[in-house]
Each structure stands twice: as structure tokens, then as C-alpha cells.
Amino acid sequence: MCGISTDIPERMRQEADLRIAAVAFEGGGEGMMVLDHAWQPMRVNRAFVAITGYDLQHSAAALGRLLDSGAL
């Protein structure tokens, strides 16, 4: 016999949490950058690009200048 068990309420809560996080990340006017454990940018939102002019690809190269600039 083989079976699969899934905690549906827990999965629904996790999906709701992800939707809330997505709205918070993209919905406001605040620029946000997500960094990994090595301080490398993983994601930036549209407001970050509008404020700094750096997209994800270019923010890694400019991270030191951004942190020293007071723009973040």
C-alpha cells in the first residue's frame, strides 16, 4: 500500500503568506533589494529600479556604491 498525505490547511496558509509577501515586495513605493548570505543581490523590486536606476543585473556591481551612497 502506498499513500500520500498533505496538510491542506498548512499549505493554504503558506500560499497566503507568499501572496502577502509578494504584495509587500512589489505593492509599495519602497525600493527593496533581497541579498543572499554572501551579500549578493537575489532580487530587486520595481521601486528599487526607479529610485536607483539599477536593475538586478547591475545592482550586484554597484552594491558597494549603493550602500555608501545613503540611497538605501
Buried (B, 14 or more C-beta within 10 A) or exposed (E): EEEEEEEEEEEEEEEEEEEEEEEEBEEEEEBBBEEEEEEEBEEBBEBBBEBBEBEBEBBBEBBEEBEEEEEE
